[in-house]
Amino acid sequence: MTKKLLARLNEDLKELEIELKSKLPEEIKKAAALGDLSENAEYEAALDRQRLLQSKYRSLKNRINEIAQVDVSRLPKDQVGYGAIVTVFDVDTEKEITYQLVMPEDADAKVSRISISSPIGKSLMGKRVDDEVRVAIPSGSKTFEIVEITPYAATEMNL
């Protein structure tokens, strides 16, 4: 997995932890001091925020664990997979397009980094050079022919 992505997610996790362990308890304490808890909107809002942040924290921690378990050394070099740079020929427009397949957290269409869980990403995964792929997209469908695959190991520095 990309070190940059894990570092960014771990930083987000630390920020949530600080919020949950120091800032939010103070907020709850101040709201509780306002009086009757049964009709204290500030207190209820603070507790709702706490539940939301706890859920977000658990989800992020689980996602970090999932990503950390990705063993890129086991990815086939001759198939489209996570981290690969893939050049495809768009049969409809007769133009070549190059994408890099990344985790959803790293996707950025402006720089042709598409998520492995996007319609195009899902359709390309596991395919080889010369395979033809039909992709359902919101505006209809596209047909691509895979022209070139640069596997993860060769692209790692770009991630």
PyMOL commands that set and color helices and strands:
alter all, ss='L'
color gray80, all
select helices_A, chain A and resi 3-32+37-39+41-68+72-74+104-106+109-111+119-124+152-158
alter helices_A, ss='H'
color red, helices_A
select strands_A, chain A and resi 85-90+95-102+113-115+132-137+140-150
alter strands_A, ss='S'
color yellow, strands_A
deselect
rebuild
show_as cartoon
